[in-house]
Amino acid sequence: MNYKMIVFFFYLSGICFTLQAEQLEDKLNVYYYSSVEFVETPLSYLKGSVPLSKEVALGRNHYRFTYDDKHRLKSITFFNGDTPRNPNHTSNLFTLAHRLVFSYEDAIETITFYDVKDNQIEVLGNCYRFVYTLNPLGFRESLYFENVNGERTENSWNIYQYQWIYESDGAVIEDRFNKAGEQMPIRPGFEFHRLRLYFNPLGHIALMQNIDQEGNLIENTSGAAQDQITTNAAGNFLKWEVLDKTGQLEKGNGPDVAIGIQTFNEYSYESKLEHRDENNQLIYNSYGICSSETKFDKWGNIKERRFYDDRGKPTHHEKAGYFQLKLEWDITGNFRDNLAYYDIKGKPVGHQERGYHKVLYKYDDGQRLIQISYHDVKEQLVNRKDNGIAYIQYEYDPNGALLKTTRYNKNHKVLEH
């Protein structure tokens, strides 16, 4: 076979492979989205937000949702073009891996999780599998977690099991328990325990109420008893309002604000965030932020974030001490090269709480992250203030699964964590 025939053979093979891939996608009912709809509870089903054509999707970050012939969700995967990626800022609390696989059998629904090398992985601690039980009507009734050995386990929020009760008025009662059977909060820092949930006509969370066993509203230590949530038809989390048990605005819960307002761009990416008090006045939250604006590159990666005060003027992050965060990516948009902090004048500055100015990322020939390192304003290796780490190295097995993580200080001494 001569050279031209070999080239022609591979050309035909490529066409056949592409056609097979397209036919497989058609058979699997693939839909492309720029992001996922907001969910606050694992009771809610994951859905795509902002549909994209395949042509547009293959030029940027996107999710692929596949459904079977019964239109049951089979998988959710995140890509930049055709490159598998882990979800970025577009993900939510339950979009936890590059690929989520859904299986159905009798009254059981399971979710398993995979990395970009197609290795099944653990999420939320040592959760290898999410297992939902369904009631006779087919609705989710409970959720528990299994580890790699198939044993039931707590997730990293110390939740062993979720349970849901459907009320006649359309509300849903959610209980969360640890392994000892004790009632658990939604997650660390969000001290709502027993919940009464209400949803809007499109199924998005609209109101979360903290209740006792008799169904009475109760206030937590911050004074909050309810979270009222506004979403749009695309499932964007536009606004939250913290209320006391009488329905009045109350600063509370983790950010310690009464109102949070988020603005989204055409791809459902948060472009602006601001915090307000009971009188609808701009305030700083407990994390040191009053308002922020975020910009994105052509692939949909965050490239810049800036902070503003209660008058809308540029300001430094109240706790971290920087005005601007910049992120740079490689020419494919798949791999972060560095992250760095700057003051209002554009000069390099160190993160006040963490002690470094810049983070550098290094990859091997297989495009696997092999090192993260921390540097001061003079580009010198520096120990982080919060944990003493100067750099982290990662090792993988031949299949690309993470084998070992080793942490060092700037003197190259191994740190135990």
Secondary structure by P-SEA (a helix, b strand, c coil): ccaaaaaaaaaaaaaaaaaaaaaaaaaabbbbbccccccccccbbbbbcccccaaaaaaccbbbbbbcccccccbbbbbcccccccccccccccccccbbbbbbcccbbbbbbbccccccccccccccbbbbbbccccccccccccccccbbbbccccccbbbbbbccccbbbbbbbccccccccccccccccbbbbbbcccccccbbbbccccbbbbbccccccbbbbbbcccccccbbbbbcccccccccccccccbbbbbbcccccccbbbbbcccccccccccccccbbbbbcccccccbbbbbcccccccccccccccbbbbbbccccccccccccccccccccccccccccbbbbbbcccccccbbbbbcccccccccccccccbbbbbbcccccccbbbbbccccccccc
